[in-house]
């Protein structure tokens, strides 16, 4: 199962808030709304996939505002989700549908 999180970091005090949403489309709509607000220094979308055992994955979804493309970076944890690391795995996607397909195929898989 994939869980989508919109992560907001406030500009003034660096306080972080994470909002869980049901779909990638809902996460993107929410992120677009908050990106227009100067109150936040960072607005990111994460997709989490949980696998039995200690390995867990999440994907950071970054939107290139100039081109409208999405950079999907896979982050892997080997300590049960305490720490995640980007190991160079990921993909550029043109649409949210492509992003969702890539996440479903890679974040929830047992092996990469």
C-alpha angles and dihedrals in degrees: 000000000000122000120198121212129186107207117203125190117193117230099223105043104014090236110163127217125185121201120194116216133182102235141027091239090055091048092050092048091050093045092050089053093051094043088064090057115087089207092085126066093192135025116180137168121219129187116202126201122188122209124186110262129026101312116094131168138204133179125219110213114204122183120215099220093198097055101020092233125134125232108208112196120189115218119194131204124197095179100066097275100309094115130018127199133196109227100181095272119133147084144240112241130190099206140030088244090059090047092051093048092049092048093048091050097046115022097055097039120112094225134024 
